[in-house]
C-alpha cells in the first residue's frame, strides 16, 4: 500500500502552534500590551482564534481525534471544532465537496480525488499528513507458557493464519521458540468477521512480507471460511480471551489483559521485533515516499517487507487531509492551529495513552516535514 491504505498501496510534524498566537489586551490608548497575570491560562489570556472547524472521516482516528480536540479547545475555547467518524471514503467526499474543512483517511487520495482537490482548495493543493500511526498486534492465548513474546517469522505467521500450520509445537514454530516444544495444542486462528481496514493492513503485511506463503492478497474481508472470528476489535479480543490456543490480529491498544495472553515478536531481518510505539513509528521513517508524494502530500509506501532493525511493520497509518489554500483567513488559521496541535509532542502523547488510542507518536524527523507543510497553508 502506498499508504494509500485500504487496498491500493497508498501513507509527521508540528508547528509549535504558530497559528495559535495569543492576543494580549491593549491598555486603553497605550501602545504597550498588558502583561498577563502570572499563571494565567490560555483561555484567560485569550486565544485569537474563533469560529467553526468541522472535520470528518476515518473511524480509526475517532478516539485520538476526541483527545486532540479536547486539548486544542483547552487552548482555543472560542473555536467550535468537531469530527464526524463517517469512515475514510465518506470523509474524503465531504472534504472535496466543501462540507468539512479537514478530513481523516486511512487511504491517501487517488489521482481523480487530487484533481478535484485543486478546485476545492481554491487553486491550491491537497495536504496529506500521516499523523496517526497505530500498531496492529498479533496476540495469542497460551496459558502456562512463560515467554515475553512468541517469535514468528512472516512465512510462519502466514502459514498459521492460512491453516497450514496447525499445532503450537510445529517444528517451524519451535525452531524459534524452544519453550513451545511440549505445547501439543491446536492453533486457533481468529479473524475479523466484518469488513475491516485492520484485516486489510494485516493481510497486506502477509502478502508483501511472505508472498509465497500468503496467496490471498490484501483483503478487507477474511478470505478463509470456517475460522473463529469476532465482530470488530472488541469481538476479536473477546474471542481470543476465551480460546486457549488462539491467535489473533487486533489494534495493539485492545489486546486483552488476561492470563496467558501475550503478543508476537515478528521476524524482521535477523531479529524479532515486538510491537511498540517506537518500532511502529520507525517503519514509517524507514519507508520510501510514494511516487506521487510532494512536500505537501507526505504519502508513504509502507515497507511491509523491511529488513530495517527495530521496525515493526504491521501498522495502520491514517492521514490528516486539508487544503494548502482556504477562502478565509479564519479557516486557514484554524486548520493550521489544529494540525499543529495534532502533530505536536503534546498532541501525539495524548493519543498515545493506552487508555485513549494507544497510537505511536510520530518521530521528530517526520514532525519536521509535517511542520513545513502546515506552515504553507494560506488564504486564497
VEXVO-872728 format. One record per residue: x, y, z of N, C-alpha, C in turn. Coordinates in steps of 0.05 Angstrom, whole numbers, plus 5000, padded with zeros to 4 digits. Example, Ala and Ser with C-alpha at 12.3 -4.5 7.8 and 13.67 -1.06 7.14 Angstrom:
526448865156524649105156526449345156
525749555142527349795143525850015157
//
This chain:
501649765000500050005000501750245000
501150424985502650664984501650835007
501050715026499650825048497550995036
496850925014494250975005493150715016
492550695041491750455054489150355042
488150155053485550055045485549965016
487349795010487049674984489249734965
489549984957491550054938493950144955
496350094947498650154964499050454968
497450574984497850854988499250925015
500951225051501251365079501551615066
511952665223509252805220509553025234
509153155254510153415248508753625264
510253825272508854025288509954295283
508254485285509054765282508654895308
509454845329509254955356506955155358
504755095346502355255348502955545340
504455575318505055835308502555995301
500455835292497955975285496256045309
497055935332495455985356496656215371
496856445359498056675372496256765395
497456835417495956935440495757245438
493357345437492957635435492757755463
494457945469494458075495492658335493
491158375513489458615513491158865515
490459055499491959305499490759495520
492459665532491559855552490260095537
487860155544486560395534487860495509
489060735511490460855488493360805489
494260625507497160575510498160415486
500660455480501860305458503160045468
503059995494504259755505502059555514
502659295509500659095518501059035547
498858985561499058905589500258625591
501758575613502758315618500558145629
500257895620498257715632498957655660
496957605677497457535705499057285706
500857265727502457035730500756785732
501456575717499956325718497356335702
496856545687494356565672494156345651
491856225647491456015628491156135600
491255955580490956055552488256185549
486256075562483556185560483456465572
484756495596484756755609486256965592
488456875580490057055563488457125538
486956935528485256985504486556905478
485556685467486556595440485356775419
486856825398485856995376484056845357
483756585361482256415342479356385351
477556365331474756315336473456205311
470956125314469456025291469055725291
467855625270467255335267469455195251
470154955260472254795248471354515247
470154435225468854165222470653975206
470753725215472153525201470653265201
471453065185470152805184472052605172
471352345176472952145163473451895180
475851795179476651525188475751475217
474451245221473651165248476151085264
478251005251480750935265481851165282
481351405273482351645286480451755308
478051635311476051755328477051805357
478151605370479051635398481251845399
483151835381485252025380484252305375
482352335356481252595350479752715374
478352545389477052655413479052775432
481352635435483352735453484652985442
485152985416486453225403484553465405
481953425400480153645401479953765429
479953585449479853675477482253855483
484653755476487053915481487054175466
486254165441486154405424484254615436
481954525445479954715455480654825482
482354685497483454795522484955055516
486355055493487955295485486355485468
484255395456482655555437479755525442
478755615465475955565473473855695455
474655885438472656015421472455875393
473955665389473755515364471955275369
469855245353467955025356468854805336
470654625346471754415329470154155333
469754015310468253765311469353565291
468853305296469853095278467752875277
466652825253464652615249465952365238
466152145253467451895244465751745224
465451855200463751735179465151515163
467751485167469351295150471051455131
473251335123475251465106474051575080
472651395065471551475039469651705041
467751685060465751895063467152155072
469152135089470552365098471952515076
473152365057474452485034472352625016
470052495013467952604996466952875009
466552875035465553115048467653335046
470153265048472253465046472253585017
472053414997472153514970469753674962
467453624974465053784967464754024984
466754075002466754315018465054305043
464054065050462354045074464054065100
466553985098468354005122470954135113
472454235133474954375127477354185128
477053955141479253765141478053485143
479653285138478753005138480852825149
479952585159481752375167481352145148
483452015139483151795120485351585123
484551335122486451105123487551055095
486751215076487751195048488451475038
490651495025491351745012489551784988
489252024978487552074955488651974929
486951874912487851784886488052024867
488851974842489352194823486852354817
484552214815482052364809481252544833
481652444857480952604880482852844883
485352804876487253024878486553244858
485653164834484853364814482453524825
480453384836478153524848479053694871
481053614885482053764908483154044900
484254064877485354324868483154534866
480754454857478554634855477454694883
477154474899476054514926477854694943
480454684937482454834953483055104940
481255214925481455484914484055524898
484655324881487055334865489555244879
489355164904491655064919491854764916
493054624935493454344934492354204959
491853944956491153784979493653734996
493353755022495553685041494753415054
496653225055496252965067498552905086
497852885112499852855133499352595149
501352415151500952165166501352215196
499152295209499352375237498252175256
497151955246496151745264497351475256
498951365273500351115268499550915289
498250705282497250515301498350235297
499950125316500949855312498749645314
498849445297496949225298498448985311
497448905334498848685348497748415339
499548215340498747935336498847815364
496547745376496447655403495647355404
496547215425495946935428494946875457
493646655460492746565486493946285492
496146295507497546045514498046035544
496045955560496445935589498745755596
500345835615502545665625505145705610
505045845587507545895572508846145582
511146115594512646345605514646445585
513846635569515546755549514647045545
516547225543515847505539514347545513
515247405492513847415467514347145453
512447065435512946845417514046965391
516246855382517546955358516546815333
515546965314514546845289515546995265
516746845246517546965221515147015203
515347195184512947255167511747015154
513346835143512246595129510846415148
511946385173510646215193508046335201
507946595205505446735212503446705190
504246725165502446685142501346395142
503046205147502145925147500245865170
500546005192498745965215495946065207
495846315197493246425190492046305165
493646175149492646035125491645755132
492345665156491445405165493445185158
495745245148497745045140499144935165
499845115184501045025209498745025230
498344795243496044755260496644695289
499244655296499944595323502044785334
501844855360503745045371506544925374
506744665373509444545374510344445346
509244575326510244515299513244585297
514844425284517744485282518344765272
516744875254517345145244517045355266
515345305286514945485308517045435329
517545185335519445105356522245195350
522945215324525545295316526345565328
524445735331525046005343523846035370
522545825380521245835407521545555421
523945495430524345225442522445165465
521445375479519645335502516945215494
516345225468513745115458513944825449
516244695453516644425443514644225455
513844275479511944085492509044185493
508544405478505844515478504244385455
503144145460501644005440498744095439
498444335429495844475429495144575401
492644535394491744635368491844935367
492645045344492645325339489845405329
488745615340486045705332486345995321
486746025295486846295283484246445286
484346695294481946855298482047105281
480047155266480047385247477547555251
477447795239475147965239472947845222
470447845232468247745216467047965198
467648215204466648435189468748545170
467948695150469848815131471449015147
474149005144475849145163478449255151
479049505157481649615149483949475164
483349385188485449235203486048975189
484048845179484448595163486148655138
485448875125486848945101489749005106
490349155127493049215134494648965142
493348785157494748545165495248365141
493248325124493648155101495548275080
495648545080497648675063500448615072
500748615099503348545110504048255102
502248075106502747795099503447755069
501947895052502447855023505047975014
506048185028508548305020510948185034
510648115059512848005075513247705070
511047565062511247275057509447205033
510147305009508447274986508146974977
510146814983509946534975508146374993
507846465018506246325038503346425038
502946685033500246805033499446875005
497546734994496746764966494046904963
492947004985490247124983490347424978
492647544979492947824974491947994997
492048264995490948435016487948465012
486348395033483448395030482148515055
479848635052478448745075476648535088
475848325073474248115084475847855085
475847725108477547495112476947285091
479047175077478547015053478246715059
478446625084478346345090475946285107
474446075099471946005113472445825136
470545815155470745615176472545685199
473345945201475246025222473746145246
475046165269473946315291474146605284
472246765293472247045286470747205307
471047475304469647655322468847905307
466648025314465748265301467148515313
468648655298470048885308472348805326
473949005334476248955351475448825377
473248925389472348825415471548535412
470248455390469448185386471847995383
473948085369476347925366477647885393
477848105409479048085435477647895454
474947905453473347715469473747425461
473747385435474147115424476847005432
478947175430481647085437481847015466
480647185483480847135512479546875520
477546785505476146535512477046295496
479246325480480146105463483046025469
483345815486486045715491487345615466
489745705460491045635434490445835412
488846035418488146225398490346425391
490146535366491946745357490346935340
490747185344489047385330490647635324
489647795305490748065299488748265308
489648485321487848685331489448935338
488049155341489349405349490949355375
493449445376495149385398494049485425
492549705425491549815450489249645461
488249445445485949285454486748995460
489248935463490048665470489048605498
487648385502486548325529488748305550
488148425573489948395596489048165612
489747925603488747685615491047475617
490747285636492747085639493046915614
495546875606496146705583496246855557
495247105557495247265532497847415529
499247375507501747515501501647605472
503847725463504047825436506447725421
506247715395508247615378510447825372
512947735372515047895361515547795332
515247965312515347885285518147895274
518747705256521447695244521847925225
524048075231524848295213527848265210
528648195185531548145181532447915198
534547955214535647745230534647755259
532647925265531747955292528747925293
527747915318524847905323524048155338
522048305328521348565339518548555350
518148595376515448625387514348895380
511648925381510549185375511149375397
511549625390511849845409511350095393
510650315407510250565393512650645377
515050615388517450695375518050525350
517550265352518050095329516050135307
513550205314511550255294512150515279
512950725294513750975281516150945264
518050765273520550735258520050615230
517950445227517550335200516650545180
515250755190514350975173516851125163
518651175182521151315174522851155155
522650885158524350715141523050665114
520650765110519150715085519650935065
519750875039520151095019517551245014
517751485004515451634996514251504972
511551534968510351434944511351604920
510951494897512051624873510751904868
508251934878506952194873506952374898
508652304918508852474942510152744935
509352944951510553214948511253314976
512153564978512753675004510153745019
507853735006505253775019503753515023
504353315007503053055009505152855017
505352805043507452625054506552335055
505552245032504651965030507051775029
506651545042508851355045508151085034
510050955021509750685012510750505034
509050415052509950265075511650025068
513950005080515749785075515049545092
512949405084511949175099514148955101
515848945080517848735080520548845088
520549055104523049185112524948995127
527549035124529548885140530849075160
529849315162531049525180530749445209
532949445223533049365251531149555268
529649425286528049585305525349685294
524549585270522049675259519849465262
517449555266515149375269513249435245
513149245225511849315200508849265199
507549165220504649125219503349365232
502849565216501649815226499449915207
497850085219495850235203496650525205
496750655182497450945181495051095170
494251305184491951455175492751755172
491651875151492452155144490552365155
491652595161490052845164490152985137
487853045126487653175100486553455102
487853645089487053925090487754055063
487254315061487954475038490354645043
491854705022494054895025493055175023
490555205012489355475009486455465017
485655655034482855675042481755945034
479055965034477756205025478056435045
477956365071478056575091480556535109
481456755120483756745139482956585164
480456615172479656465196479856165192
478956065169479155785164482055695162
483655845148486555775145487955765172
487455965189488855975215487855755234
485255705233484155485250485255215242
485355155216486354905207489354875214
490855085209493755085216494155025245
492555155262492855115291492154835300
489954725289489154455296491254255287
492154265262494154075253496754105268
497454345275499854395291499654255318
497254275330496954145356497053845354
495653735333495653445329498553345326
500153495311502853405305504853455328
504053625347505853705369506353465387
508553485402509153275422506853235441
505653455450503353435469501053285456
500353355431498153225417498652935413
501052865403501752585398501752425424
502752545446502752395471499952345482
498152535477495352495486494252245472
494652225446493451995432494951735438
497451755446499051505451498351375478
496851515495496051405520494351155515
495150915526493750665521490750685528
490050865546487250885554485651065534
487151185515485851355495485851215468
488151205454488251065428490650885426
492650925443495050745441496550765415
496451005402497751035377500751085381
502251075359505151115361505851405354
507051555372507751835366509651845342
509252045325510952085302513752155311
515652105294518452165300519052465296
521252555308522052835305522552895276
523752705261524352755233521752795217
519752635222517252665208515852925216
516052985242514853235252515953475237
518553475232519753695218518553735190
518153515175516953535149514053625150
512653525170509853605173509553905180
511353995197511354275205511654455180
513554375163514054535139511554545121
510054325119507654315103505454485115
505054475141502954625155503454925152
505955005153506555285151505955405124
505455245104504855345077501855385073
500255325093497355375090496955675090
495355765070494956055067492156115058
491656365050488956465042488956515012
486756454999486556494970486756794964
//
